[in-house]
Amino acid sequence: MVRMTRREFGRKLGAVAGGGLTVAIASPGARLANPANDLEGLVSWLIETPRDRLVEQIVCRIRAGLGIELLAAAITQAAARSVQPYPDVGFKYHAVIAMQSVYRTATRLNGHDRWLPLIWAADYFKRSQATELGQSGWREPGVQRRSPVSSAKARQLLVSALEDWDREAADAAVVAYADVGSPEAIFDLMFRYAARDFRTIGHKAIAACNAHRMAGLMGWRHKLSLLRSLVAALQNHGNRPNPAQNPGSADRAWHHNLARVDNLSDHWHRGTTDPAATSELLEGLRHDSDTEVSDRVLALLRRGVAPASLWEAIVLMAGDLMLRNSGIISVHVNTTVQAMHYAYQAAVNSRTRALILLQCASFMPGFRELLPARQRHIAIDQLQPRPLDSVGDDPLDEIFATVSDDRSLATRKVLAYLQTGGNVNELMARARHFVVYNTTGVHDYKFTEALFENAALVRGPLRAAYLASGTRYYNGSKDRQNRVITHALPVLRALYNH
């Protein structure tokens, strides 16, 4: 391969941000699902159809004209009505909150491949539905509507219930607010409280991002189940005492930051980019406590540093932790950063946005402390490339074969590939292919899509290092094909070859 200068490399990767590496903000007022199709009918069908008949019947509906957007919207709705975010905002509840990642993967594939993520997600929903029925028998309760109230009153009722951590009152309040509030105002509130505490290692922020994106897909008139599900997730405090009366360590940064965010100037977000500030914050994220980190962020904002430089440091810290230990905690660092940055962009209130930035930075020490004691001592800004062995062959074949054998080595090969002019879009396409075909679970989808969105926030040569860090969690070409995909492929191929 032809070697590039650091400046040429930075320009090449920077150009990709306008292509494959992007952060798309949905509009909940949009109606991407075809209104001519019967969303409610498809939701009911998904809920009632036995799991062992699902694949063939979905393919029959594809043959009859089912659209990819409608299927994604229906799976999301069915999951929100059949799987609750209790006892955990995670595990089986991923049937709801992973849908934005699954859908984003599907829309970037071609031919019959684009249906595979959604067929897999439908099967995963049926598995989660069965788990819920076995554990609790829960189904979405009926709506208890109150007398109509003004938008201001409905918002006040919801804020009061959220502050009190009162699940039942919050459910009634969001039903009332959904009738009279705007999508922007409602989600601004959701984003604020999704960033409130560290109890669920970021799943509340992920749930809010997912709800916003999927509401944009299915249309605002179909919002209620998704909003009720999200509010229930935001109120989950596990088996611990009510945080309104007994706040714990997971709430410490929130109360610390609430007391300080109002002291920011109205122009806090209008700073200038500063690579030195990015390096300074990254070093602080590696060593400081949660409140020390947020104080550092506040000081940098007051110094006139642009928030983009601070988000870049947070993303690099997520890559740092993945290099140290590629387990489930580091996966959730990256997915949480993606979700919170999405919320930061989508929120309309300046103070909400500032709180989200401070909270995301404050979460990093919490993630850092959750990592196992056994870690690799590798910093993202010190990662070294390893030249590829192949000459003339497709280097991605070598990389993804190496992923199956030695992810540490594959990580360094990805860095070499990118630093010598490798095509970022082709790398992402290959990674998505193995997410779909060899998936081991929802985190493959969540992590890979989060990684690609986060990479758009990193400038210059360290973008390659961040993308390379994700190799620690990629699926390889020699990994076993997923059982559901193996079942679906011949049925889909028969449809496309018909």
C-alpha atoms as one frame of an Amber mdcrd trajectory, in Angstrom:
protein
   0.000   0.000   0.000   1.045   3.594  -0.581   1.998   5.313   2.652   0.459
   8.682   3.429   1.700  11.624   5.433  -0.081  12.361   8.723  -1.671  15.436
   7.116  -2.929  13.471   4.097  -4.223  10.747   6.390  -6.101  13.265   8.528
  -7.714  14.822   5.452  -8.788  11.409   4.137 -10.402  10.336   7.384 -11.937
  13.769   7.835 -13.618  13.504   4.457 -15.216  10.236   5.491 -17.146  12.027
   8.243 -19.404  13.338   5.531 -19.999   9.801   4.249 -19.967   6.650   6.332
 -19.076   8.241   9.676 -22.058  10.382  10.562 -24.394  11.067  13.462 -28.004
  11.203  12.268 -30.636  12.856  14.457 -34.170  11.558  13.946 -37.268  13.735
  13.952 -40.039  12.236  16.104 -42.573  14.188  14.091 -41.579  12.363  10.909
 -43.551   9.413   9.535 -41.141   7.088   7.808 -43.282   4.002   8.308 -45.679
   3.754   5.375 -49.078   4.910   6.695 -50.774   2.757   4.056 -49.521  -0.323
   5.893 -51.127  -1.602   9.075 -48.592  -1.096  11.866 -50.996  -2.140  14.612
 -51.961  -5.284  12.740 -48.316  -6.245  12.269 -47.572  -5.596  15.958 -50.407
  -7.895  17.014 -49.221 -10.539  14.565 -45.667 -10.413  15.953 -46.916 -10.724
  19.522 -49.138 -13.714  18.752 -47.077 -15.660  16.185 -45.134 -18.635  17.628
 -41.375 -18.272  17.457 -40.851 -21.466  15.451 -43.043 -20.162  12.603 -41.689
 -16.620  12.540 -38.936 -16.710   9.902 -40.990 -18.293   7.132 -43.985 -16.074
   7.829 -41.894 -12.885   7.806 -40.492 -13.900   4.422 -44.046 -14.498   3.162
 -44.918 -10.958   4.223 -41.799  -9.605   2.513 -42.976 -11.333  -0.666 -46.350
  -9.625  -0.211 -44.726  -6.175   0.040 -43.700  -5.682   3.682 -41.249  -2.781
   4.007 -38.120  -2.729   6.129 -39.196   0.430   8.000 -42.574  -1.021   8.916
 -41.056  -4.265  10.188 -38.518  -2.397  12.341 -41.247  -0.162  13.778 -43.491
  -3.151  14.506 -40.770  -5.123  16.309 -40.051  -2.073  18.466 -43.716  -1.589
  19.339 -44.276  -5.268  20.044 -41.255  -5.368  22.342 -42.260  -2.195  24.207
 -45.679  -3.737  24.894 -44.380  -7.166  25.889 -41.064  -6.633  27.702 -40.653
  -4.321  30.693 -37.420  -2.629  31.887 -37.604  -4.496  35.210 -35.879  -5.894
  37.120 -33.116  -4.533  34.857 -32.839  -1.885  32.153 -30.952  -4.382  30.025
 -30.915  -8.150  29.461 -34.347  -9.038  27.963 -35.151  -5.319  27.592 -32.587
  -5.153  24.803 -35.435  -6.372  22.600 -36.582  -2.739  22.824 -33.454  -0.638
  23.226 -31.245  -2.327  20.623 -33.690  -1.749  17.777 -32.176   1.539  16.615
 -28.802  -0.210  16.205 -30.305  -3.203  14.408 -32.253  -0.932  12.076 -29.216
   1.235  11.314 -27.240  -1.865  10.396 -30.050  -3.132   8.167 -30.301   0.129
   6.227 -26.618  -0.085   5.331 -26.877  -3.520   3.721 -28.030  -4.596   0.265
 -30.190  -7.320  -1.239 -31.475 -10.047   1.035 -28.812  -9.195   3.631 -30.770
  -6.116   4.705 -33.580  -8.326   6.035 -31.320 -10.522   8.152 -30.848  -8.105
  11.095 -34.606  -7.596  11.404 -35.415 -11.293  11.150 -32.832 -11.892  13.871
 -34.333  -9.055  15.964 -37.840 -10.485  15.579 -36.580 -13.843  16.826 -34.776
 -12.115  19.707 -38.016 -10.344  20.598 -39.856 -13.674  20.780 -37.150 -15.034
  23.079 -37.370 -11.961  25.333 -41.166 -12.114  25.286 -41.037 -15.733  26.472
 -38.576 -14.776  29.221 -40.893 -11.992  30.406 -43.925 -14.255  30.405 -41.991
 -16.863  32.370 -40.628 -14.380  34.905 -43.568 -12.061  35.510 -46.353 -12.540
  32.973 -46.163  -8.776  32.358 -47.852  -7.075  29.444 -48.315  -3.372  28.907
 -51.166  -2.266  31.182 -54.108  -0.322  29.841 -53.948   3.459  29.719 -55.544
   5.300  32.636 -56.468   8.674  31.178 -57.166  11.654  33.401 -59.049  14.864
  32.730 -57.294  16.967  30.069 -54.670  19.407  31.361 -52.542  22.121  29.793
 -49.102  21.355  28.421 -47.459  23.268  31.280 -49.460  21.370  33.903 -48.781
  18.008  32.251 -45.066  18.755  32.182 -45.126  19.778  35.839 -46.838  16.509
  36.801 -44.265  14.464  34.891 -41.294  16.343  36.356 -42.697  15.883  39.859
 -43.163  12.131  39.332 -39.686  11.739  37.838 -38.129  13.664  40.721 -39.990
  11.435  43.193 -38.939   8.256  41.345 -42.635   7.307  41.304 -43.168   4.812
  38.483 -46.972   4.744  38.545 -47.346   8.512  38.756 -44.774   8.981  35.977
 -46.666   6.550  33.735 -49.919   8.477  34.172 -48.118  11.789  33.722 -46.357
  10.844  30.479 -49.684   9.653  29.036 -51.152  13.082  29.786 -48.101  14.976
  28.513 -47.964  12.929  25.306 -51.448  14.214  24.434 -50.538  17.906  24.672
 -46.742  18.310  24.582 -44.523  18.691  21.531 -42.083  15.905  20.627 -39.161
  18.282  21.188 -40.276  19.301  24.684 -41.111  15.758  25.756 -37.821  14.292
  24.589 -35.810  17.159  26.043 -37.187  16.062  29.410 -36.515  12.388  28.648
 -32.907  13.119  27.699 -32.378  15.099  30.901 -33.538  12.297  33.190 -31.874
   9.594  31.097 -28.556  11.196  32.101 -29.485  11.388  35.781 -27.815   8.347
  37.346 -25.194   5.670  36.759 -27.215   2.696  38.055 -27.684   0.922  34.746
 -24.254   1.538  33.143 -25.769   3.799  30.514 -28.825   1.790  29.525 -31.199
   4.647  30.365 -29.424   6.970  27.939 -29.403   4.192  25.342 -33.146   3.698
  25.887 -33.799   7.420  25.344 -31.724   7.520  22.154 -33.509   4.416  20.878
 -36.958   5.830  21.677 -36.207   9.103  19.905 -34.912   7.420  16.773 -37.628
   4.782  16.590 -40.382   7.335  17.269 -39.021   9.170  14.252 -39.354   5.988
  12.232 -42.840   4.904  13.280 -44.441   8.344  13.469 -45.490  10.417  16.469
 -49.052   9.100  16.540 -47.626   5.693  17.525 -45.540   7.153  20.355 -47.341
   6.117  23.524 -46.069   2.585  24.188 -42.498   3.665  23.521 -42.769   6.690
  25.837 -44.380   4.670  28.636 -41.663   2.050  28.332 -38.926   4.696  28.396
 -40.336   6.465  31.458 -40.552   3.137  33.295 -36.882   2.550  32.477 -35.886
   5.986  33.772 -37.550   5.233  37.121 -35.756   1.934  37.707 -33.522   2.142
  40.785 -33.166  -1.584  41.354 -33.849  -2.997  44.779 -32.289  -0.030  46.550
 -34.205   2.596  48.561 -35.909   5.399  46.649 -33.152   7.820  45.563 -35.447
  10.789  46.174 -35.045  10.126  49.896 -31.830   8.074  49.885 -29.499   9.139
  47.058 -26.528   6.859  46.489 -23.148   7.042  44.803 -24.863   6.635  41.411
 -26.574  10.000  42.018 -23.555  11.925  43.315 -22.429  13.458  40.025 -25.997
  14.508  39.147 -26.456  16.552  42.317 -22.942  17.952  41.973 -23.545  19.040
  38.381 -27.056  20.396  38.969 -25.600  22.831  41.471 -23.048  24.118  38.949
 -24.598  24.062  35.498 -26.613  27.242  36.034 -23.379  29.141  36.616 -22.338
  28.643  32.999 -22.693  31.609  30.690 -25.366  31.583  28.009 -22.598  31.212
  25.419 -20.848  28.194  26.948 -21.242  26.194  23.723 -19.569  28.768  21.447
 -15.933  28.064  22.217 -13.079  27.187  19.893 -11.637  23.741  19.271  -8.489
  23.069  21.255  -6.463  19.840  20.822  -4.504  20.622  23.994  -7.756  20.737
  25.960  -8.736  17.365  24.486  -5.457  15.884  25.731  -5.870  17.535  29.131
  -9.369  16.164  29.622  -8.386  12.700  28.378  -5.660  12.571  31.014  -8.150
  13.693  33.660 -10.620  11.004  32.606  -7.898   8.418  33.183  -7.295   9.453
  36.800  -9.887  11.874  38.248 -13.048  11.101  40.229 -16.511  11.718  38.792
 -16.912  15.153  40.389 -13.320  16.148  39.614 -13.914  15.312  35.959 -17.057
  17.428  35.742 -15.276  20.332  37.449 -12.513  20.007  34.866 -15.086  20.104
  32.045 -16.680  23.215  33.545 -13.293  24.920  33.831 -12.483  24.154  30.192
 -15.860  25.468  29.027 -15.310  28.681  30.991 -11.893  28.927  29.368 -13.608
  29.058  25.977 -13.005  25.489  24.810 -15.578  24.171  22.344 -17.696  21.232
  23.568 -16.582  19.290  20.477 -13.045  19.112  21.902 -14.421  17.712  25.163
 -16.612  15.125  23.450 -13.550  14.035  21.505 -11.712  13.324  24.767 -14.683
  11.346  26.093 -14.809   9.215  22.933 -11.064   8.585  23.134 -11.480   7.495
  26.754 -14.102   4.989  25.607 -11.554   3.606  23.150  -8.906   3.631  25.874
 -11.043   1.406  28.096 -11.809  -0.981  25.232  -8.076  -1.419  24.670  -7.566
  -2.102  28.374 -10.288  -4.741  28.619 -12.688  -5.709  25.841 -15.460  -7.020
  28.057 -19.055  -5.927  28.518 -18.188  -2.854  30.615 -16.088  -1.348  27.837
 -18.828  -2.147  25.344 -21.226  -0.074  27.427 -18.770   2.796  27.739 -18.859
   3.171  23.970 -22.607   2.677  23.576 -23.316   5.108  26.423 -21.098   7.803
  24.925 -22.890   7.425  21.586 -26.319   7.648  23.212 -25.440  10.632  25.397
 -23.852  12.548  22.541 -26.965  11.836  20.472 -29.095  13.212  23.326 -26.780
  16.220  23.573 -27.405  16.994  19.913 -31.139  16.305  19.955 -31.979  18.186
  23.175 -33.366  21.688  22.650 -32.667  23.232  26.062 -29.167  24.633  26.569
 -29.029  23.592  30.238 -30.155  20.069  29.368 -27.333  19.843  26.845 -24.759
  21.099  29.350 -25.960  18.598  31.963 -25.689  15.730  29.485 -22.095  16.689
  28.655 -21.147  16.945  32.333 -22.878  13.690  33.210 -21.273  11.783  30.354
 -17.830  12.936  31.455 -18.702  12.032  35.061 -19.715   8.510  34.025 -16.236
   7.729  32.664 -14.536   7.252  36.077 -17.440   5.012  37.086 -16.867   2.805
  34.061 -13.129   2.906  34.646 -13.570   1.612  38.195 -15.864  -1.209  37.033
 -13.212  -2.728  34.774 -11.698  -5.996  36.010  -8.382  -5.716  37.821  -6.660
  -7.600  35.018  -6.141  -5.073  32.234  -3.823  -4.425  29.322  -1.722  -1.314
  29.794  -2.364   0.279  26.402  -3.313   3.916  25.860  -5.198   4.844  22.720
  -2.706   7.578  21.857   0.152   5.064  22.162  -1.323   2.231  20.058   1.183
   0.944  17.505   0.338  -0.472  14.046   1.338  -3.923  12.820   1.916  -4.161
   9.050  -0.309  -6.599   7.210   1.184  -9.787   5.809  -0.851  -9.918   2.587
   0.572  -8.593  -0.659  -1.926  -7.963  -3.433  -4.755  -9.790  -1.663  -7.710
  -8.126   0.025  -6.267  -6.871   3.334  -9.697  -7.068   4.978  -9.709 -10.837
   4.441  -6.511 -11.041   6.463  -7.776  -8.652   9.136 -11.065 -10.429   9.819
  -9.430 -13.856   9.762  -7.004 -12.519  12.372  -9.947 -11.226  14.441 -11.048
 -14.835  14.958  -7.565 -15.868  16.108  -6.037 -12.871  17.890  -8.010  -9.657
  18.379  -5.007  -7.833  19.849  -3.019  -8.458  16.686  -6.028  -7.649  14.497
  -6.406  -4.301  16.290  -2.891  -3.280  15.313  -3.462  -4.490  11.744  -6.587
  -2.331  11.449  -4.543   0.653  12.584  -1.918  -0.118   9.931  -4.652  -0.551
   7.308  -6.137   2.863   8.080  -2.806   4.642   8.390  -1.749   3.423   4.948
  -4.853   4.595   3.122  -7.286   1.752   3.744 -10.919   2.463   2.904 -12.917
   3.223   6.066 -16.264   2.505   4.433 -15.094  -0.920   3.266 -13.830  -1.696
   6.771 -17.202  -0.743   8.250 -19.082  -2.756   5.628 -17.035  -5.860   6.401
 -17.487  -5.396  10.151 -21.254  -5.071   9.703 -21.320  -8.199   7.550 -19.850
 -10.278  10.357 -22.060  -8.594  12.951 -25.044  -9.865  10.978 -23.848 -13.299
   9.922 -21.890 -14.287  13.037 -23.705 -12.329  15.717 -23.476 -13.585  19.275
 -26.098 -11.161  20.600 -27.465  -7.631  20.740 -24.213  -6.085  21.917 -22.583
  -6.827  18.567 -25.099  -4.500  16.913 -25.094  -1.895  19.680 -21.330  -1.649
  19.930 -20.496  -1.594  16.229 -23.009   1.114  15.342 -21.962   3.177  18.376
 -18.304   2.844  17.406 -18.929   4.152  13.902 -20.997   7.099  15.141 -18.468
   8.001  17.819 -15.593   7.921  15.336 -17.085  10.932  13.550 -16.360  12.981
  16.701 -12.603  12.299  16.639 -10.372  14.430  14.462  -7.022  13.687  12.915
  -4.899  10.540  13.293  -6.512   9.407  16.553  -9.705   8.629  14.663  -7.895
   5.632  13.188  -6.789   4.537  16.661 -10.355   4.785  17.942 -11.726   2.775
  15.016  -8.971   0.220  15.557  -9.869  -0.099  19.247 -13.267  -1.459  18.212
 -11.586  -4.478  16.643 -11.370  -5.869  20.176 -15.088  -6.619  19.958 -15.538
  -7.414  16.262 -16.706 -10.784  14.977 -14.236 -12.600  12.751 -14.597 -14.431
   9.463 -13.892 -17.818  11.072 -16.467 -17.409  13.844 -19.565 -19.603  13.848
 -22.563 -18.400  11.859 -25.589 -17.439  13.931 -28.304 -20.120  14.114 -31.179
 -17.793  13.168 -29.229 -16.477  10.183 -28.462 -20.020   9.034 -32.187 -20.763
   9.153 -33.234 -17.548   7.385 -30.701 -17.493   4.539 -32.097 -20.273   2.299
 -35.645 -18.971   2.760 -34.616 -15.437   1.792 -32.456 -16.597  -1.107 -35.373
 -18.561  -2.505 -37.452 -15.370  -2.384 -34.797 -13.276  -4.141 -34.083 -15.951
  -6.755 -37.778 -16.521  -7.465
